[in-house]
Amino acid sequence: MITLDTVTSSKDGTTITYHRLGTGPGLVLLHGAMQTGHSNIELAQALSTDFTCYVPDRRGRGRSGPAGPDYGLQREVEDLDALLTATGAHHVAGVSSGAIIALRTALARPELRKVVAFEPPLDIDGSNPTGWLDRFDREIAAGRIPAALVTGMRATRMGPPIFNVMPRALLELLTAMMVKNQDKAANGGEPTFRDLAPTLHNDAQIVAETSGDLEVYGAVSAEVLLLGGTKSPAYLRSALTALQRVLPRARRVDLAGLGHSATSNAAMRGNPERVAEEIRRFLTTP
C-alpha cells in the first residue's frame, strides 16, 4: 500500500510531500531533474519488500511547496535532513541532481550510514558547464517550452547523438509535438515535461553551486555506492570515476546497456528492477 505524508522543512517552513511504501529499514529515494517522486515509484515498489521507501517530491515539484526565493543547494539539504529526521531513515538513494543533494547531506549528517549516488552530474573542470542557463531562462520566460527543453537537452547531452546535428528548428518542432502528445496522455501520475521544464533551472543551479569542489566529498563518512549506466554521457561516467578516487568508502557498479533514465519507471525507458537489484545488494551487505 502506498500512503502520502508530509514533513515541514525546519528552516523556511516549506512542506515536502512524500510517498511511503514497504516494510523494513528506511530508505529515501530522491529524484533528479525533470522528475517528481512518482518518476521513481516503480523503483520504490521493487525495493519495498525489503525497505520502507520514502519517495518525496522535491520542493517546487509535484505536491510539495514552492522552491522559494532563497532556493539553492542548502534548501535541498535541509529538506532531505528534515525527512530523514522525521522518518528515522538511515539510507538515501539519490538520482542525478538528487545524488548531489544526498552526498552533501551525508557531509552535514554523519549518522547517514549508506548512500547510493546514481550519476551525479558534477561539473569537474568544465565537464558540465551551466552557461546555457541564461538562454534557457529567457525561453521559459517567453513561454517557449519546447525551445527551452531543446536548450537543456543539448546542454546536458541527454538526447540521442543525432540531436547534436539535427537543425535546431526541426528539433524544436519535434519537441513541441512530443510535449503536446504528452499533455493529451497525462493521467495525473507521471509529470509532464511542460510542468517540469521550469524546474530544470534549479537542478542546473545545484550543478553550478558545486562546481569545482570535488575534494569536499573526501569527508563523507557514509558508505557510498556509485551507480551508473554504460550508455550514459561520458561526463557522468567521469564524475563517478572522480568520486571513486575521493570518497573514502565507495564501491562502483556500472549497469551494462543502461543510460541515465535507468531509475525511472518503465514507461520512461527505465529499468527499475535492475537498478533495485544493485541497491538491495549494497544496502543488505554488512
C-alpha positions as CSV (number, residue, x, y, z in Angstrom):
1,M,0.0,0.0,0.0
2,I,1.2,3.5,-0.9
3,T,0.4,6.3,1.5
4,L,1.0,10.1,1.3
5,D,2.5,12.1,4.2
6,T,4.3,15.4,4.6
7,V,7.2,16.9,6.5
8,T,8.0,20.6,7.1
9,S,11.5,21.8,6.3
10,S,12.6,23.3,9.6
11,K,14.4,26.3,8.1
12,D,11.8,28.0,5.9
13,G,8.6,26.1,6.6
14,T,8.2,24.5,3.1
15,T,6.0,21.4,3.1
16,I,7.6,18.4,1.5
17,T,5.2,15.7,0.4
18,Y,6.3,12.1,0.1
19,H,5.0,8.6,-0.7
20,R,5.6,5.8,1.8
21,L,5.5,2.1,0.9
22,G,7.0,-1.1,2.0
23,T,8.4,-2.5,5.3
24,G,11.9,-2.7,6.7
25,P,14.8,-0.2,7.2
26,G,14.1,3.3,6.0
27,L,15.3,4.3,2.5
28,V,14.7,7.7,1.0
29,L,14.6,7.8,-2.9
30,L,15.5,11.3,-4.1
31,H,14.6,12.1,-7.7
32,G,16.6,14.1,-10.2
33,A,16.0,16.6,-12.9
34,M,12.7,16.7,-14.9
35,Q,11.1,14.3,-12.3
36,T,8.9,14.1,-9.3
37,G,8.8,11.3,-6.8
38,H,6.4,9.4,-9.0
39,S,9.1,9.1,-11.6
40,N,10.8,6.6,-9.4
41,I,7.8,4.9,-7.9
42,E,8.4,1.6,-9.7
43,L,12.0,1.5,-8.2
44,A,10.4,2.0,-4.8
45,Q,8.0,-0.7,-5.4
46,A,10.8,-3.1,-6.4
47,L,12.6,-2.3,-3.1
48,S,9.5,-2.2,-0.9
49,T,9.8,-5.9,0.0
50,D,13.0,-5.2,1.9
51,F,12.8,-1.5,2.8
52,T,10.3,1.2,3.9
53,C,10.7,3.6,1.0
54,Y,10.1,7.3,1.3
55,V,9.8,9.0,-2.1
56,P,9.5,12.8,-1.8
57,D,8.6,15.4,-4.4
58,R,11.5,17.8,-4.1
59,R,10.5,21.4,-3.4
60,G,8.9,23.2,-6.4
61,R,7.6,20.0,-7.9
62,G,4.5,17.8,-7.6
63,R,2.7,18.1,-4.3
64,S,5.5,19.8,-2.4
65,G,5.7,23.5,-1.7
66,P,7.4,26.1,-3.9
67,A,11.1,26.3,-4.4
68,G,11.1,29.7,-2.7
69,P,13.0,32.9,-3.4
70,D,16.1,31.7,-1.5
71,Y,16.3,28.4,-3.4
72,G,19.6,26.7,-3.5
73,L,21.5,23.5,-2.5
74,Q,21.3,24.4,1.2
75,R,17.5,24.4,1.0
76,E,17.5,20.9,-0.7
77,V,19.9,19.6,2.0
78,E,17.6,21.0,4.7
79,D,14.6,19.3,3.1
80,L,16.3,15.9,3.0
81,D,17.6,16.3,6.5
82,A,14.1,17.1,7.8
83,L,12.7,14.0,6.0
84,L,15.5,11.8,7.4
85,T,14.8,13.1,10.9
86,A,11.0,12.6,10.6
87,T,11.2,9.1,9.3
88,G,14.3,7.8,11.1
89,A,15.7,6.5,7.8
90,H,19.5,5.9,7.6
91,H,19.8,5.2,3.9
92,V,19.4,7.5,0.8
93,A,19.4,6.7,-2.9
94,G,19.8,9.9,-4.9
95,V,19.3,10.2,-8.7
96,S,21.3,12.7,-10.8
97,S,21.0,16.1,-9.0
98,G,19.3,14.2,-6.2
99,A,22.6,12.3,-5.8
100,I,24.5,15.6,-5.3
101,I,22.0,16.5,-2.6
102,A,22.4,13.1,-1.0
103,L,26.2,13.4,-0.9
104,R,26.1,16.9,0.5
105,T,23.6,15.8,3.1
106,A,25.9,13.0,4.1
107,L,28.6,15.7,4.8
108,A,26.2,17.5,7.1
109,R,24.7,14.4,8.7
110,P,27.4,11.9,9.7
111,E,24.9,9.4,11.0
112,L,23.7,8.7,7.5
113,R,25.0,5.1,7.0
114,K,24.7,4.3,3.3
115,V,24.2,6.5,0.2
116,V,23.5,5.4,-3.3
117,A,24.6,8.0,-5.8
118,F,23.2,7.4,-9.3
119,E,25.2,9.5,-11.8
120,P,25.6,12.9,-10.0
121,P,26.1,15.4,-12.8
122,L,29.1,17.1,-11.2
123,D,30.9,19.8,-13.1
124,I,34.6,18.8,-12.9
125,D,37.0,21.1,-14.7
126,G,34.3,22.3,-17.0
127,S,32.8,18.9,-17.8
128,N,29.2,20.0,-17.3
129,P,29.1,23.8,-17.7
130,T,25.9,25.7,-16.9
131,G,26.4,28.8,-19.1
132,W,23.3,27.8,-21.1
133,L,21.1,28.8,-18.2
134,D,20.6,32.4,-19.4
135,R,19.2,31.3,-22.7
136,F,17.1,28.7,-21.0
137,D,15.6,31.2,-18.6
138,R,14.8,33.6,-21.4
139,E,12.9,30.9,-23.3
140,I,11.0,29.8,-20.2
141,A,10.0,33.5,-19.5
142,A,8.8,33.8,-23.1
143,G,6.7,30.6,-22.8
144,R,8.8,28.8,-25.3
145,I,8.8,25.5,-23.5
146,P,10.0,23.3,-26.5
147,A,12.8,25.7,-27.2
148,A,13.9,25.6,-23.5
149,L,13.7,21.9,-23.4
150,V,15.9,21.7,-26.5
151,T,18.4,24.1,-24.9
152,G,18.6,21.9,-21.7
153,M,18.7,18.6,-23.6
154,R,21.5,19.7,-25.8
155,A,23.5,21.2,-22.9
156,T,23.2,18.1,-20.7
157,R,23.7,15.8,-23.7
158,M,20.6,13.7,-22.8
159,G,19.3,13.2,-26.3
160,P,20.5,10.6,-28.9
161,P,23.6,11.7,-30.9
162,I,21.5,12.7,-33.9
163,F,20.1,15.5,-31.8
164,N,23.5,17.2,-31.9
165,V,23.5,17.5,-35.7
166,M,19.8,18.0,-36.3
167,P,18.8,21.6,-37.2
168,R,17.5,23.3,-34.1
169,A,14.3,24.4,-35.7
170,L,13.4,20.8,-36.6
171,L,14.3,19.6,-33.1
172,E,12.1,22.3,-31.5
173,L,9.2,21.2,-33.8
174,L,9.6,17.6,-32.9
175,T,9.9,18.5,-29.2
176,A,6.7,20.6,-29.4
177,M,4.8,17.7,-30.9
178,M,6.1,15.4,-28.1
179,V,5.1,17.9,-25.4
180,K,1.6,18.2,-27.0
181,N,1.1,14.5,-27.2
182,Q,2.3,14.0,-23.6
183,D,-0.2,16.7,-22.4
184,K,-3.0,14.8,-24.1
185,A,-1.9,11.5,-22.5
186,A,-1.3,12.9,-19.0
187,N,-3.1,10.8,-16.4
188,G,-2.3,12.6,-13.1
189,G,0.6,10.2,-12.4
190,E,3.7,10.8,-14.4
191,P,4.7,14.5,-14.5
192,T,4.7,16.2,-17.9
193,F,7.7,17.9,-19.5
194,R,5.6,21.1,-19.7
195,D,5.1,21.1,-16.0
196,L,8.6,20.2,-15.1
197,A,10.6,22.3,-17.6
198,P,11.0,25.4,-15.4
199,T,12.5,23.2,-12.6
200,L,15.5,22.4,-14.8
201,H,16.9,25.7,-13.7
202,N,17.0,24.6,-10.1
203,D,18.9,21.4,-11.0
204,A,21.4,23.3,-13.1
205,Q,21.8,25.7,-10.2
206,I,22.8,22.8,-7.9
207,V,25.5,21.8,-10.5
208,A,26.8,25.4,-10.7
209,E,26.9,25.7,-6.9
210,T,29.0,22.6,-6.5
211,S,31.3,23.2,-9.5
212,G,35.0,22.7,-8.7
213,D,34.7,21.4,-5.1
214,L,35.2,17.7,-5.7
215,E,37.6,17.3,-2.8
216,V,34.9,18.1,-0.2
217,Y,33.5,14.6,-0.7
218,G,36.6,13.2,0.9
219,A,34.9,14.0,4.3
220,V,31.9,11.7,3.6
221,S,31.9,9.0,6.3
222,A,28.9,7.0,4.9
223,E,29.4,4.0,2.6
224,V,28.6,5.1,-0.9
225,L,27.5,3.0,-3.9
226,L,28.4,4.8,-7.1
227,L,25.9,3.6,-9.7
228,G,25.7,4.4,-13.4
229,G,24.9,3.1,-16.8
230,T,27.4,2.3,-19.6
231,K,25.2,4.2,-22.1
232,S,25.2,7.4,-20.2
233,P,27.1,10.5,-21.4
234,A,30.8,10.5,-20.8
235,Y,30.8,13.4,-18.3
236,L,28.5,11.4,-16.0
237,R,30.8,8.4,-16.1
238,S,33.8,10.6,-15.5
239,A,32.1,12.1,-12.4
240,L,31.7,8.6,-10.9
241,T,35.4,7.9,-11.6
242,A,36.4,11.2,-9.9
243,L,34.2,10.5,-6.9
244,Q,35.6,6.9,-6.7
245,R,39.1,8.4,-6.2
246,V,37.9,10.9,-3.5
247,L,35.3,9.1,-1.4
248,P,36.9,7.1,1.4
249,R,34.3,4.3,1.5
250,A,33.0,3.8,-2.1
251,R,32.2,1.0,-4.5
252,R,31.1,1.3,-8.1
253,V,28.7,-0.6,-10.3
254,D,28.2,0.1,-14.0
255,L,24.9,-1.2,-15.4
256,A,25.6,-2.6,-18.8
257,G,23.3,-1.3,-21.6
258,L,21.5,1.2,-19.4
259,G,21.6,5.0,-19.5
260,H,20.6,8.0,-17.4
261,S,17.0,7.0,-17.3
262,A,17.6,3.7,-15.7
263,T,16.0,4.5,-12.4
264,S,12.8,5.8,-14.0
265,N,9.5,4.0,-14.4
266,A,9.4,1.5,-17.3
267,A,7.2,3.8,-19.4
268,M,10.0,6.4,-19.3
269,R,12.6,4.0,-20.6
270,G,13.8,2.9,-17.1
271,N,14.8,-0.5,-15.8
272,P,13.8,-0.2,-12.1
273,E,14.1,-3.9,-11.3
274,R,17.7,-4.0,-12.5
275,V,18.6,-0.9,-10.5
276,A,16.8,-2.3,-7.4
277,E,19.0,-5.4,-7.5
278,E,22.1,-3.4,-7.1
279,I,20.7,-1.1,-4.4
280,R,19.3,-4.0,-2.5
281,R,22.7,-5.9,-2.6
282,F,24.5,-2.8,-1.4
283,L,22.2,-2.0,1.4
284,T,21.9,-5.5,2.7
285,T,25.6,-6.3,2.6
286,P,27.2,-5.9,6.1
